Amino acid sequence: MANLSALLEKEASAEIEAILSEAQKRASEIVSKAKEEAATIASQRARAAANQAEALMVRAKSAAQLESSSLRLKAQHGAVESVMEAAKAKIAALKGKNYEEVLGKLLKEAADSVNGKVKEVIVNPKDQKLADKLVADAGLKAKVSTNDSVESGVRLKAEGSNVTIENSLSGRLAALQDELASEVSSVLFGKEA
């Protein structure tokens, strides 16, 4: 019986060893699979974090470029406005013989546009004496009156109609402001403006 007991013990021991070996093999496979899954999850999270960081960088760069463009445009606009204000100041500062020639040409152009049929010439109060002289020199039989809203030029009322013609340097500058602003910006800031 001792043999049977030893034999059973030996078989049980072998079976226990086989079960333990199988259990260790399975445990090793489970641990290996868990490590692979953990590595995959860690890799996915790292990629997601990298993608998120890259997206944040792209948004930050876009915001910075937008802010930069906005600041550049504000600076350009300010510079163009300064040039336009300087041009207006130059026009306002015209005096003497130069201004007399300019006002005479503006009067002639306006009068020619209504074939010389001028009922009234309206000028800025500071230009009344000069306008009286220019109207007489042009041979026009028009009344000269003043209005503060007329700057650096003339406003004519035509005979026999309600047509009013305004011909002034400030009006011309205002009419060309957008086109001139583009040209001034190109001169000041180059082609990138």
Secondary structure as UniProt FT lines:
FT   HELIX           2..92
FT   HELIX           96..113
FT   TURN            114..116
FT   STRAND          118..123
FT   HELIX           125..127
FT   HELIX           128..137
FT   TURN            138..139
FT   STRAND          143..146
FT   TURN            148..149
FT   STRAND          153..158
FT   TURN            159..160
FT   STRAND          164..168
FT   HELIX           169..175
FT   HELIX           177..189
FT   HELIX           190..192
//
